[in-house]
Amino acid sequence: MKISYSILEKKLRISFKDKVLLRQSLTHKSFDKDNNYEKIEFLGDRVLGLVIAKRLLEIYPEEKEGSLDKKFASLVNKKTCLEIAKKIELDKFILTFDFNKKKRNIEDKVIADSCEALIGSIYLDKGFQIVEKIILELWDNHIKKSVVTQIDAKTKLQELSLKKFKKLPTYKLISNTGPRHRPLFKVGVKLVDTKLFISEGKSKKDAEQNAAILCLKQLKIK
């Protein structure tokens, strides 16, 4: 099985001067423990953050910092990076330990991390103007959707509880089960005069959000 990086370059409408850099940015440590994407991902994460923060300030010059921060977080998180990566079929170009298998199963986190590493490699090879152009093109629809900032369920429940009871919601970790690489958290949340609403998630944060969503739904608050 051979990877043709020229296909990816055509998708991005660029041609790398340093093909080794491009390959490294899409190489997981399970494939090559010395020459992999980890350090380039570190750079790419910062480049992505700078480009998105700059763009948000240009679009929303009158927006408050808190609102900008919510928009920014939703645009640079791993979920959005994964969506962008899948959009350009980045998983087809990632080197992992099972590279030679006909059917490869690449974790979502690896794909999202590779997206950030790719951004880092484009910056190193082409400079800021080119990487900024590519990021804004790939993130265009997500940036447009950021016009409306939805308050997450946990924040909404917190505001409700403070307004009604002058106290924060109480979250309780019920259990943490499953293997280390695929944990399952069960969390409960309650307000002053409600029962404990319990939900699950792949992380404690996700479980808390899901519990807050359930609580708001049961209390019939949109």
Z-matrix of the N, CA and C atoms (Angstrom, degrees):
N
C 1 1.471
C 2 1.533 1 109.56
N 3 1.319 2 116.71 1 125.74
C 4 1.464 3 121.15 2 -177.23
C 5 1.530 4 109.75 3 -122.65
N 6 1.321 5 115.51 4 139.77
C 7 1.464 6 120.27 5 179.89
C 8 1.521 7 109.98 6 -96.13
N 9 1.315 8 115.85 7 130.42
C 10 1.465 9 120.84 8 175.67
C 11 1.528 10 108.13 9 -103.14
N 12 1.329 11 115.88 10 99.60
C 13 1.459 12 120.08 11 -178.11
C 14 1.530 13 112.35 12 -69.58
N 15 1.329 14 116.30 13 -16.07
C 16 1.476 15 119.77 14 179.81
C 17 1.530 16 110.79 15 -63.46
N 18 1.335 17 116.12 16 -29.24
C 19 1.472 18 120.20 17 178.31
C 20 1.521 19 109.74 18 -64.83
N 21 1.342 20 115.10 19 -43.68
C 22 1.470 21 120.15 20 178.37
C 23 1.531 22 110.25 21 -65.91
N 24 1.315 23 116.56 22 -41.03
C 25 1.462 24 120.61 23 179.53
C 26 1.534 25 110.93 24 -61.23
N 27 1.320 26 116.25 25 -37.69
C 28 1.473 27 120.35 26 177.97
C 29 1.527 28 110.80 27 -66.10
N 30 1.331 29 115.79 28 -38.74
C 31 1.469 30 119.60 29 177.89
C 32 1.527 31 110.52 30 -61.23
N 33 1.338 32 115.98 31 -38.40
C 34 1.470 33 121.99 32 -177.64
C 35 1.532 34 112.45 33 -88.05
N 36 1.340 35 115.08 34 -9.97
C 37 1.473 36 122.84 35 -178.76
C 38 1.542 37 111.91 36 59.92
N 39 1.326 38 115.12 37 42.51
C 40 1.457 39 121.04 38 175.16
C 41 1.530 40 108.94 39 -141.08
N 42 1.328 41 116.07 40 166.04
C 43 1.459 42 121.37 41 174.77
C 44 1.522 43 107.69 42 -131.65
N 45 1.322 44 116.28 43 120.52
C 46 1.458 45 120.90 44 -178.17
C 47 1.526 46 111.74 45 -70.93
N 48 1.311 47 116.20 46 135.76
C 49 1.466 48 120.99 47 171.40
C 50 1.525 49 108.72 48 -75.23
N 51 1.324 50 115.81 49 -39.35
C 52 1.465 51 122.09 50 -178.21
C 53 1.533 52 109.44 51 -106.53
N 54 1.342 53 115.99 52 93.26
C 55 1.470 54 120.79 53 -178.31
C 56 1.530 55 111.69 54 -68.55
N 57 1.329 56 116.23 55 -28.57
C 58 1.463 57 120.40 56 179.13
C 59 1.531 58 109.86 57 -65.64
N 60 1.327 59 116.03 58 -39.13
C 61 1.467 60 121.68 59 177.47
C 62 1.520 61 110.57 60 -62.59
N 63 1.317 62 116.97 61 -43.61
C 64 1.469 63 121.59 62 178.33
C 65 1.527 64 110.03 63 -60.53
N 66 1.322 65 116.40 64 -46.51
C 67 1.475 66 120.58 65 179.85
C 68 1.524 67 110.84 66 -61.95
N 69 1.320 68 117.11 67 -42.86
C 70 1.461 69 120.90 68 -179.36
C 71 1.521 70 111.52 69 -63.15
N 72 1.335 71 116.47 70 -37.52
C 73 1.468 72 120.40 71 -178.94
C 74 1.522 73 112.50 72 -67.29
N 75 1.323 74 116.78 73 -13.40
C 76 1.469 75 121.22 74 179.90
C 77 1.528 76 111.30 75 -118.94
N 78 1.330 77 115.66 76 23.05
C 79 1.467 78 121.22 77 179.45
C 80 1.522 79 110.73 78 -112.52
N 81 1.322 80 116.01 79 119.98
C 82 1.465 81 121.58 80 179.32
C 83 1.531 82 109.69 81 -80.46
N 84 1.318 83 117.01 82 153.00
C 85 1.475 84 121.54 83 -177.62
C 86 1.526 85 112.56 84 -62.72
N 87 1.327 86 117.69 85 -20.72
C 88 1.463 87 120.40 86 177.57
C 89 1.529 88 111.27 87 -70.37
N 90 1.322 89 116.52 88 -21.01
C 91 1.467 90 122.21 89 178.58
C 92 1.527 91 111.19 90 -92.61
N 93 1.341 92 115.25 91 -39.23
C 94 1.472 93 120.88 92 179.94
C 95 1.528 94 107.95 93 -148.72
N 96 1.329 95 116.07 94 106.45
C 97 1.467 96 119.77 95 -174.70
C 98 1.525 97 113.22 96 -70.77
N 99 1.338 98 117.60 97 -18.73
C 100 1.468 99 120.62 98 -178.04
C 101 1.526 100 113.50 99 -98.62
N 102 1.311 101 116.72 100 -39.61
C 103 1.474 102 120.85 101 -177.10
C 104 1.524 103 110.34 102 -116.67
N 105 1.328 104 114.67 103 78.19
C 106 1.466 105 119.79 104 -179.36
C 107 1.535 106 110.10 105 -127.65
N 108 1.329 107 115.20 106 -174.32
C 109 1.469 108 119.66 107 -170.00
C 110 1.531 109 116.03 108 -85.87
N 111 1.323 110 119.04 109 -2.37
C 112 1.466 111 120.38 110 -168.87
C 113 1.533 112 114.00 111 -55.08
N 114 1.335 113 117.41 112 -48.97
C 115 1.463 114 119.74 113 -178.38
C 116 1.532 115 111.60 114 -71.43
N 117 1.324 116 116.20 115 -34.63
C 118 1.473 117 119.65 116 179.25
C 119 1.526 118 110.00 117 -70.05
N 120 1.340 119 115.87 118 -33.42
C 121 1.472 120 120.29 119 176.06
C 122 1.526 121 110.26 120 -62.71
N 123 1.329 122 116.15 121 -41.69
C 124 1.466 123 122.00 122 177.89
C 125 1.531 124 110.38 123 -55.15
N 126 1.332 125 116.09 124 -44.05
C 127 1.464 126 121.18 125 178.30
C 128 1.530 127 110.79 126 -69.03
N 129 1.335 128 116.25 127 -45.77
C 130 1.465 129 120.99 128 -177.36
C 131 1.511 130 112.93 129 -59.84
N 132 1.319 131 116.59 130 -37.30
C 133 1.465 132 122.10 131 177.89
C 134 1.535 133 109.96 132 -59.03
N 135 1.339 134 115.99 133 -42.97
C 136 1.479 135 120.67 134 -179.39
C 137 1.520 136 111.63 135 -71.49
N 138 1.325 137 117.22 136 -38.28
C 139 1.464 138 121.11 137 179.01
C 140 1.527 139 109.85 138 -65.03
N 141 1.330 140 116.33 139 -45.55
C 142 1.463 141 121.00 140 177.46
C 143 1.522 142 110.45 141 -58.17
N 144 1.324 143 116.54 142 -46.25
C 145 1.460 144 120.96 143 -179.80
C 146 1.517 145 112.11 144 -60.25
N 147 1.334 146 117.05 145 -41.98
C 148 1.466 147 121.18 146 179.91
C 149 1.522 148 111.08 147 -64.32
N 150 1.329 149 116.40 148 -46.35
C 151 1.471 150 120.55 149 -178.16
C 152 1.529 151 110.89 150 -63.14
N 153 1.331 152 116.89 151 -46.00
C 154 1.468 153 120.64 152 -178.53
C 155 1.528 154 111.19 153 -67.35
N 156 1.331 155 117.77 154 -42.72
C 157 1.471 156 121.33 155 179.13
C 158 1.529 157 109.95 156 -61.68
N 159 1.315 158 116.52 157 -43.46
C 160 1.471 159 121.68 158 178.99
C 161 1.530 160 110.74 159 -61.13
N 162 1.336 161 115.84 160 -43.86
C 163 1.470 162 120.48 161 -178.83
C 164 1.530 163 111.65 162 -66.50
N 165 1.325 164 117.01 163 -41.30
C 166 1.468 165 120.58 164 179.77
C 167 1.523 166 111.26 165 -63.36
N 168 1.323 167 117.13 166 -38.57
C 169 1.469 168 120.57 167 177.63
C 170 1.524 169 111.11 168 -65.94
N 171 1.320 170 116.15 169 -33.55
C 172 1.474 171 120.74 170 178.40
C 173 1.527 172 111.09 171 -70.57
N 174 1.328 173 116.47 172 -39.91
C 175 1.477 174 121.26 173 -177.59
C 176 1.520 175 111.89 174 -77.74
N 177 1.345 176 116.18 175 -39.48
C 178 1.466 177 121.15 176 -174.34
C 179 1.531 178 111.58 177 -120.88
N 180 1.326 179 118.48 178 66.31
C 181 1.473 180 120.45 179 -177.31
C 182 1.528 181 113.93 180 -64.28
N 183 1.339 182 117.43 181 -22.93
C 184 1.465 183 120.58 182 -177.90
C 185 1.528 184 113.30 183 -99.72
N 186 1.347 185 115.86 184 -2.45
C 187 1.470 186 120.27 185 -176.13
C 188 1.533 187 111.27 186 -70.94
N 189 1.318 188 115.99 187 145.49
C 190 1.461 189 120.40 188 176.99
C 191 1.520 190 110.65 189 -74.47
N 192 1.339 191 115.28 190 156.18
C 193 1.463 192 121.36 191 -175.81
C 194 1.529 193 112.13 192 -58.53
N 195 1.342 194 116.87 193 -40.54
C 196 1.457 195 120.74 194 -178.61
C 197 1.513 196 112.52 195 -61.09
N 198 1.326 197 115.87 196 -42.10
C 199 1.464 198 121.09 197 179.21
C 200 1.525 199 110.99 198 -68.76
N 201 1.331 200 116.10 199 -41.03
C 202 1.468 201 120.65 200 177.73
C 203 1.523 202 110.64 201 -62.02
N 204 1.315 203 115.59 202 -39.36
C 205 1.461 204 121.05 203 -178.47
C 206 1.527 205 110.93 204 -63.29
N 207 1.330 206 117.26 205 -39.66
C 208 1.471 207 120.97 206 178.04
C 209 1.521 208 110.48 207 -65.51
N 210 1.336 209 116.31 208 -44.26
C 211 1.465 210 120.77 209 177.76
C 212 1.527 211 110.02 210 -60.84
N 213 1.323 212 116.26 211 -46.19
C 214 1.460 213 121.95 212 -178.43
C 215 1.532 214 110.73 213 -59.74
N 216 1.332 215 116.09 214 -47.56
C 217 1.469 216 120.86 215 -177.92
C 218 1.527 217 111.56 216 -60.07
N 219 1.333 218 116.47 217 -38.87
C 220 1.464 219 119.79 218 -178.85
C 221 1.528 220 112.23 219 -72.16
N 222 1.332 221 117.19 220 -22.67
C 223 1.465 222 121.28 221 -177.18
C 224 1.527 223 113.94 222 -90.18
N 225 1.323 224 117.64 223 -25.01
C 226 1.468 225 119.58 224 -176.00
C 227 1.527 226 113.23 225 -110.16
N 228 1.330 227 117.90 226 2.62
C 229 1.468 228 118.71 227 -177.90
C 230 1.534 229 111.59 228 -73.25
N 231 1.327 230 115.60 229 169.88
C 232 1.468 231 121.52 230 -176.10
C 233 1.530 232 112.14 231 -63.07
N 234 1.329 233 116.46 232 -33.19
C 235 1.467 234 120.03 233 -179.69
C 236 1.522 235 110.75 234 -62.40
N 237 1.337 236 116.54 235 -45.26
C 238 1.460 237 119.92 236 179.53
C 239 1.520 238 111.11 237 -68.48
N 240 1.333 239 116.96 238 -40.49
C 241 1.467 240 120.42 239 177.42
C 242 1.532 241 110.23 240 -59.77
N 243 1.322 242 116.47 241 -39.01
C 244 1.463 243 121.04 242 178.74
C 245 1.530 244 110.29 243 -64.29
N 246 1.324 245 117.00 244 -43.59
C 247 1.465 246 121.11 245 179.28
C 248 1.534 247 110.81 246 -61.76
N 249 1.337 248 116.21 247 -42.39
C 250 1.463 249 120.72 248 178.77
C 251 1.528 250 109.79 249 -64.51
N 252 1.339 251 116.07 250 -43.78
C 253 1.466 252 121.41 251 -179.51
C 254 1.528 253 111.36 252 -60.76
N 255 1.328 254 116.24 253 -42.27
C 256 1.461 255 120.29 254 179.46
C 257 1.528 256 111.21 255 -68.04
N 258 1.310 257 115.90 256 -31.43
C 259 1.461 258 121.75 257 178.81
C 260 1.529 259 110.85 258 -60.05
N 261 1.330 260 116.45 259 -37.55
C 262 1.468 261 120.18 260 -179.71
C 263 1.534 262 111.35 261 -102.79
N 264 1.353 263 116.17 262 12.60
C 265 1.472 264 123.09 263 177.92
C 266 1.531 265 111.44 264 53.83
N 267 1.313 266 115.63 265 46.07
C 268 1.460 267 121.23 266 -175.69
C 269 1.528 268 112.75 267 -64.04
N 270 1.329 269 117.02 268 -28.73
C 271 1.467 270 120.84 269 -178.34
C 272 1.537 271 112.52 270 -58.72
N 273 1.335 272 117.40 271 -24.96
C 274 1.467 273 121.53 272 -179.77
C 275 1.528 274 112.07 273 -69.76
N 276 1.338 275 116.23 274 -16.93
C 277 1.464 276 120.14 275 -174.35
C 278 1.533 277 113.02 276 -110.05
N 279 1.338 278 117.69 277 2.95
C 280 1.464 279 121.48 278 -175.71
C 281 1.529 280 110.95 279 -90.03
N 282 1.320 281 115.18 280 131.04
C 283 1.464 282 121.30 281 177.74
C 284 1.526 283 109.69 282 -92.79
N 285 1.330 284 116.53 283 119.70
C 286 1.464 285 122.14 284 176.92
C 287 1.528 286 108.87 285 -130.18
N 288 1.326 287 116.83 286 176.66
C 289 1.461 288 121.31 287 -175.64
C 290 1.529 289 113.05 288 -58.06
N 291 1.342 290 117.67 289 -28.41
C 292 1.462 291 121.38 290 -178.19
C 293 1.521 292 111.98 291 -101.05
N 294 1.338 293 115.89 292 29.97
C 295 1.460 294 122.01 293 -174.33
C 296 1.530 295 112.89 294 -55.07
N 297 1.327 296 117.55 295 -39.10
C 298 1.466 297 120.69 296 -174.49
C 299 1.527 298 114.31 297 -83.21
N 300 1.329 299 116.36 298 -3.06
C 301 1.472 300 119.37 299 176.84
C 302 1.529 301 109.70 300 -75.55
N 303 1.308 302 115.84 301 146.26
C 304 1.463 303 120.14 302 179.57
C 305 1.523 304 111.12 303 -63.94
N 306 1.333 305 115.61 304 -39.95
C 307 1.457 306 120.37 305 179.11
C 308 1.518 307 108.93 306 -114.47
N 309 1.335 308 116.27 307 115.12
C 310 1.461 309 120.58 308 -179.01
C 311 1.522 310 110.06 309 -106.97
N 312 1.307 311 115.23 310 144.54
C 313 1.463 312 120.41 311 178.44
C 314 1.527 313 108.04 312 -119.39
N 315 1.340 314 116.08 313 95.50
C 316 1.460 315 120.80 314 -177.78
C 317 1.526 316 109.05 315 -96.31
N 318 1.341 317 116.17 316 127.98
C 319 1.460 318 120.60 317 -179.19
C 320 1.525 319 111.14 318 -62.76
N 321 1.331 320 115.47 319 147.87
C 322 1.466 321 120.74 320 179.58
C 323 1.526 322 111.98 321 -57.25
N 324 1.328 323 116.18 322 -38.31
C 325 1.469 324 120.06 323 -179.02
C 326 1.525 325 111.05 324 -62.00
N 327 1.337 326 116.45 325 -40.73
C 328 1.471 327 121.03 326 179.47
C 329 1.529 328 110.11 327 -64.22
N 330 1.320 329 116.94 328 -40.12
C 331 1.465 330 120.94 329 179.51
C 332 1.526 331 110.44 330 -65.76
N 333 1.340 332 116.26 331 -44.29
C 334 1.473 333 120.91 332 178.97
C 335 1.527 334 111.09 333 -64.16
N 336 1.332 335 116.39 334 -43.05
C 337 1.464 336 120.99 335 178.18
C 338 1.528 337 110.93 336 -62.33
N 339 1.325 338 116.38 337 -39.54
C 340 1.464 339 121.15 338 179.49
C 341 1.522 340 111.51 339 -64.28
N 342 1.335 341 116.05 340 -32.70
C 343 1.465 342 120.82 341 177.19
C 344 1.525 343 109.90 342 -62.08
N 345 1.334 344 116.72 343 -44.87
C 346 1.465 345 121.09 344 178.37
C 347 1.527 346 110.85 345 -66.19
N 348 1.337 347 116.20 346 -38.94
C 349 1.464 348 120.07 347 178.94
C 350 1.529 349 110.80 348 -65.49
N 351 1.321 350 116.34 349 -38.95
C 352 1.470 351 120.35 350 177.25
C 353 1.526 352 110.33 351 -59.97
N 354 1.331 353 115.83 352 -42.50
C 355 1.468 354 120.55 353 177.47
C 356 1.529 355 110.37 354 -60.22
N 357 1.328 356 116.30 355 -42.50
C 358 1.457 357 120.89 356 178.11
C 359 1.519 358 111.99 357 -61.46
N 360 1.325 359 116.87 358 -40.75
C 361 1.464 360 120.69 359 -178.83
C 362 1.528 361 111.20 360 -70.26
N 363 1.330 362 117.07 361 -36.26
C 364 1.469 363 120.00 362 177.27
C 365 1.529 364 109.97 363 -64.52
N 366 1.333 365 115.76 364 -41.34
C 367 1.473 366 120.04 365 177.77
C 368 1.530 367 110.90 366 -60.70
N 369 1.335 368 116.83 367 -45.79
C 370 1.461 369 121.06 368 -178.88
C 371 1.527 370 112.06 369 -65.88
N 372 1.327 371 116.17 370 -36.26
C 373 1.467 372 120.54 371 -175.92
C 374 1.523 373 113.23 372 -86.10
N 375 1.347 374 117.01 373 -33.97
C 376 1.464 375 120.62 374 -171.40
C 377 1.524 376 115.13 375 -118.43
N 378 1.329 377 117.65 376 -15.34
C 379 1.457 378 119.76 377 -179.60
C 380 1.523 379 113.02 378 93.38
N 381 1.333 380 115.55 379 174.62
C 382 1.463 381 121.03 380 -171.75
C 383 1.525 382 113.60 381 -67.72
N 384 1.324 383 118.43 382 -43.24
C 385 1.473 384 120.80 383 -175.54
C 386 1.523 385 112.20 384 -59.36
N 387 1.326 386 115.99 385 -43.09
C 388 1.471 387 120.36 386 -178.93
C 389 1.524 388 110.85 387 -69.43
N 390 1.336 389 117.40 388 -46.23
C 391 1.462 390 119.17 389 -178.86
C 392 1.524 391 110.58 390 -65.90
N 393 1.316 392 118.03 391 -34.95
C 394 1.458 393 121.36 392 177.30
C 395 1.529 394 110.14 393 -62.78
N 396 1.319 395 117.02 394 -44.22
C 397 1.463 396 122.43 395 179.19
C 398 1.529 397 110.96 396 -60.49
N 399 1.323 398 116.29 397 -44.88
C 400 1.465 399 120.80 398 -178.76
C 401 1.522 400 111.35 399 -66.62
N 402 1.322 401 117.05 400 -44.59
C 403 1.473 402 120.88 401 179.02
C 404 1.522 403 110.66 402 -60.04
N 405 1.321 404 117.34 403 -46.95
C 406 1.465 405 120.59 404 -177.79
C 407 1.527 406 111.77 405 -65.63
N 408 1.328 407 117.58 406 -31.54
C 409 1.469 408 120.68 407 176.23
C 410 1.527 409 110.61 408 -70.64
N 411 1.335 410 116.31 409 -45.64
C 412 1.462 411 120.23 410 -178.53
C 413 1.532 412 112.36 411 -68.95
N 414 1.316 413 116.11 412 -34.86
C 415 1.472 414 121.39 413 -177.05
C 416 1.535 415 112.76 414 -93.48
N 417 1.308 416 117.83 415 5.62
C 418 1.469 417 121.84 416 -171.75
C 419 1.529 418 113.24 417 -53.28
N 420 1.338 419 117.45 418 -51.64
C 421 1.473 420 120.33 419 -178.21
C 422 1.523 421 112.03 420 -64.80
N 423 1.323 422 116.85 421 -38.29
C 424 1.462 423 120.38 422 179.03
C 425 1.531 424 111.13 423 -66.72
N 426 1.330 425 116.14 424 -37.90
C 427 1.471 426 119.80 425 178.69
C 428 1.524 427 110.10 426 -66.88
N 429 1.328 428 116.53 427 -39.54
C 430 1.469 429 120.50 428 178.60
C 431 1.530 430 110.74 429 -63.18
N 432 1.322 431 116.10 430 -37.87
C 433 1.470 432 120.62 431 179.83
C 434 1.524 433 111.59 432 -69.81
N 435 1.321 434 117.39 433 -17.89
C 436 1.465 435 120.59 434 -177.54
C 437 1.526 436 112.27 435 -73.55
N 438 1.336 437 117.20 436 -4.57
C 439 1.466 438 121.27 437 178.39
C 440 1.519 439 110.29 438 -55.54
N 441 1.328 440 115.82 439 -39.22
C 442 1.464 441 120.70 440 177.37
C 443 1.520 442 108.08 441 -105.32
N 444 1.305 443 116.90 442 115.36
C 445 1.461 444 121.47 443 178.60
C 446 1.518 445 109.19 444 -95.89
N 447 1.321 446 115.85 445 113.91
C 448 1.452 447 119.69 446 179.19
C 449 1.536 448 109.99 447 -87.06
N 450 1.304 449 115.97 448 132.92
C 451 1.463 450 119.90 449 177.29
C 452 1.526 451 107.58 450 -75.58
N 453 1.326 452 117.15 451 126.82
C 454 1.454 453 119.65 452 -178.57
C 455 1.530 454 110.48 453 -66.19
N 456 1.333 455 114.49 454 160.08
C 457 1.470 456 120.98 455 -174.05
C 458 1.520 457 112.82 456 -59.31
N 459 1.305 458 117.33 457 -39.02
C 460 1.463 459 120.69 458 -177.82
C 461 1.531 460 110.79 459 -64.91
N 462 1.327 461 115.50 460 -42.11
C 463 1.472 462 120.10 461 177.86
C 464 1.519 463 110.56 462 -65.79
N 465 1.331 464 115.74 463 -42.49
C 466 1.464 465 120.59 464 -179.50
C 467 1.540 466 111.13 465 -62.28
N 468 1.342 467 115.68 466 -42.31
C 469 1.464 468 120.15 467 179.65
C 470 1.530 469 110.68 468 -66.79
N 471 1.320 470 116.01 469 -38.04
C 472 1.469 471 120.92 470 178.03
C 473 1.524 472 110.94 471 -62.07
N 474 1.333 473 116.13 472 -45.41
C 475 1.469 474 120.68 473 179.96
C 476 1.525 475 110.96 474 -63.14
N 477 1.344 476 115.39 475 -40.29
C 478 1.461 477 120.77 476 179.10
C 479 1.531 478 110.93 477 -63.14
N 480 1.330 479 116.26 478 -46.88
C 481 1.465 480 121.40 479 -177.79
C 482 1.527 481 112.02 480 -64.66
N 483 1.326 482 116.26 481 -41.77
C 484 1.468 483 120.21 482 178.84
C 485 1.527 484 111.36 483 -65.10
N 486 1.327 485 115.29 484 -39.41
C 487 1.465 486 120.08 485 -179.13
C 488 1.529 487 111.76 486 -68.37
N 489 1.334 488 115.75 487 -40.68
C 490 1.454 489 119.93 488 -173.95
C 491 1.529 490 113.55 489 -88.24
N 492 1.344 491 116.24 490 -38.81
C 493 1.470 492 119.60 491 -172.92
C 494 1.531 493 114.37 492 -118.89
N 495 1.350 494 116.22 493 -7.04
C 496 1.476 495 121.25 494 -176.59
C 497 1.524 496 111.21 495 63.29
N 498 1.318 497 116.26 496 22.30
C 499 1.464 498 121.57 497 178.50
C 500 1.528 499 109.99 498 -136.47
N 501 1.339 500 115.87 499 152.94
C 502 1.460 501 121.18 500 177.55
C 503 1.527 502 110.66 501 -78.36
N 504 1.331 503 118.40 502 154.15
C 505 1.463 504 120.66 503 173.90
C 506 1.531 505 109.08 504 -61.82
N 507 1.316 506 116.63 505 153.10
C 508 1.463 507 121.54 506 179.28
C 509 1.525 508 109.22 507 -105.52
N 510 1.319 509 116.10 508 120.24
C 511 1.463 510 121.12 509 178.01
C 512 1.526 511 109.60 510 -103.88
N 513 1.330 512 116.23 511 140.71
C 514 1.462 513 120.93 512 -178.55
C 515 1.531 514 109.50 513 -135.03
N 516 1.342 515 115.67 514 125.60
C 517 1.463 516 120.05 515 176.23
C 518 1.523 517 108.83 516 -76.33
N 519 1.324 518 116.61 517 116.89
C 520 1.464 519 121.73 518 -177.71
C 521 1.526 520 110.26 519 -84.96
N 522 1.347 521 115.96 520 -47.41
C 523 1.464 522 119.07 521 -179.29
C 524 1.522 523 110.74 522 -160.26
N 525 1.333 524 114.48 523 160.18
C 526 1.461 525 122.67 524 175.86
C 527 1.516 526 106.32 525 -136.40
N 528 1.326 527 117.02 526 101.10
C 529 1.463 528 121.32 527 -174.38
C 530 1.525 529 110.81 528 -121.22
N 531 1.334 530 115.74 529 -179.92
C 532 1.455 531 121.24 530 178.53
C 533 1.519 532 112.27 531 89.01
N 534 1.344 533 117.28 532 167.65
C 535 1.466 534 121.14 533 179.63
C 536 1.525 535 111.23 534 -66.79
N 537 1.318 536 116.34 535 162.45
C 538 1.463 537 121.71 536 -175.21
C 539 1.529 538 112.14 537 -60.15
N 540 1.336 539 116.54 538 -37.46
C 541 1.467 540 119.77 539 -177.80
C 542 1.536 541 112.61 540 -81.75
N 543 1.333 542 116.69 541 -10.81
C 544 1.462 543 120.07 542 179.24
C 545 1.532 544 110.09 543 -143.37
N 546 1.339 545 117.27 544 66.51
C 547 1.468 546 120.45 545 -177.04
C 548 1.530 547 112.15 546 -73.72
N 549 1.307 548 115.41 547 159.89
C 550 1.459 549 121.74 548 175.52
C 551 1.526 550 107.84 549 -131.71
N 552 1.318 551 115.46 550 117.15
C 553 1.460 552 120.86 551 -178.86
C 554 1.526 553 109.77 552 -100.82
N 555 1.320 554 115.47 553 139.15
C 556 1.464 555 121.26 554 174.71
C 557 1.532 556 106.96 555 -119.20
N 558 1.339 557 115.15 556 122.03
C 559 1.464 558 121.06 557 -175.28
C 560 1.523 559 110.11 558 -129.09
N 561 1.331 560 116.50 559 143.48
C 562 1.460 561 121.51 560 176.01
C 563 1.518 562 110.25 561 -115.47
N 564 1.335 563 116.16 562 151.38
C 565 1.462 564 120.95 563 176.64
C 566 1.523 565 108.88 564 -137.28
N 567 1.328 566 116.00 565 144.19
C 568 1.462 567 119.82 566 176.57
C 569 1.514 568 109.91 567 -146.13
N 570 1.330 569 113.93 568 152.85
C 571 1.458 570 120.85 569 172.22
C 572 1.526 571 107.31 570 -100.16
N 573 1.320 572 116.96 571 -176.49
C 574 1.470 573 120.98 572 -174.93
C 575 1.528 574 112.34 573 -56.56
N 576 1.332 575 117.25 574 -44.38
C 577 1.470 576 118.93 575 -174.16
C 578 1.524 577 113.12 576 -116.83
N 579 1.340 578 117.87 577 28.67
C 580 1.468 579 119.73 578 179.02
C 581 1.520 580 110.76 579 -119.42
N 582 1.315 581 115.26 580 166.71
C 583 1.459 582 120.57 581 173.44
C 584 1.537 583 108.68 582 -76.96
N 585 1.323 584 116.33 583 177.08
C 586 1.458 585 121.70 584 178.37
C 587 1.529 586 108.87 585 -84.82
N 588 1.327 587 116.43 586 121.42
C 589 1.467 588 121.34 587 178.06
C 590 1.529 589 107.84 588 -97.61
N 591 1.328 590 116.46 589 120.40
C 592 1.461 591 121.50 590 -172.51
C 593 1.527 592 111.75 591 -111.18
N 594 1.332 593 115.55 592 135.61
C 595 1.454 594 120.64 593 177.05
C 596 1.529 595 109.91 594 -146.55
N 597 1.341 596 116.25 595 173.10
C 598 1.462 597 121.36 596 -175.77
C 599 1.527 598 111.65 597 -121.62
N 600 1.338 599 115.21 598 164.69
C 601 1.457 600 120.56 599 177.23
C 602 1.518 601 110.59 600 -168.17
N 603 1.343 602 116.14 601 163.11
C 604 1.468 603 120.76 602 -179.26
C 605 1.526 604 111.90 603 -76.01
N 606 1.323 605 116.56 604 -12.54
C 607 1.460 606 121.83 605 173.71
C 608 1.526 607 107.08 606 -139.07
N 609 1.337 608 116.07 607 164.64
C 610 1.464 609 119.48 608 179.18
C 611 1.524 610 109.92 609 -62.63
N 612 1.326 611 116.42 610 -38.53
C 613 1.461 612 121.64 611 179.84
C 614 1.529 613 111.07 612 -62.72
N 615 1.343 614 116.54 613 -45.02
C 616 1.465 615 120.73 614 179.11
C 617 1.529 616 110.89 615 -64.03
N 618 1.321 617 115.75 616 -40.50
C 619 1.471 618 120.44 617 179.89
C 620 1.521 619 110.49 618 -63.51
N 621 1.332 620 116.87 619 -40.19
C 622 1.469 621 120.98 620 177.82
C 623 1.523 622 110.88 621 -64.13
N 624 1.335 623 116.41 622 -42.65
C 625 1.464 624 120.14 623 177.78
C 626 1.528 625 111.02 624 -61.49
N 627 1.334 626 116.19 625 -44.74
C 628 1.459 627 120.77 626 -179.32
C 629 1.528 628 111.57 627 -65.40
N 630 1.319 629 116.00 628 -36.35
C 631 1.470 630 119.98 629 177.37
C 632 1.528 631 110.24 630 -67.10
N 633 1.340 632 116.26 631 -39.38
C 634 1.464 633 120.94 632 178.32
C 635 1.526 634 110.52 633 -65.51
N 636 1.345 635 116.84 634 -40.52
C 637 1.470 636 121.24 635 177.46
C 638 1.525 637 110.03 636 -60.62
N 639 1.339 638 115.94 637 -45.62
C 640 1.468 639 120.89 638 179.66
C 641 1.521 640 111.06 639 -62.03
N 642 1.325 641 116.43 640 -42.85
C 643 1.465 642 121.38 641 179.81
C 644 1.527 643 110.99 642 -61.14
N 645 1.327 644 116.31 643 -47.36
C 646 1.472 645 121.36 644 -180.00
C 647 1.533 646 110.57 645 -63.45
N 648 1.328 647 115.75 646 -38.77
C 649 1.467 648 120.60 647 179.92
C 650 1.528 649 110.81 648 -65.46
N 651 1.329 650 115.85 649 -44.53
C 652 1.468 651 120.66 650 -179.32
C 653 1.531 652 111.34 651 -66.99
N 654 1.336 653 114.68 652 -33.33
C 655 1.464 654 119.32 653 177.83
C 656 1.534 655 111.84 654 -83.74
N 657 1.358 656 114.04 655 -1.19
C 658 1.467 657 122.27 656 178.61
C 659 1.522 658 112.12 657 59.05
N 660 1.331 659 114.52 658 46.01
C 661 1.467 660 120.82 659 176.64
C 662 1.519 661 108.39 660 -112.68
N 663 1.323 662 117.92 661 122.01
C 664 1.456 663 122.70 662 -178.84
C 665 1.520 664 110.82 663 -92.95
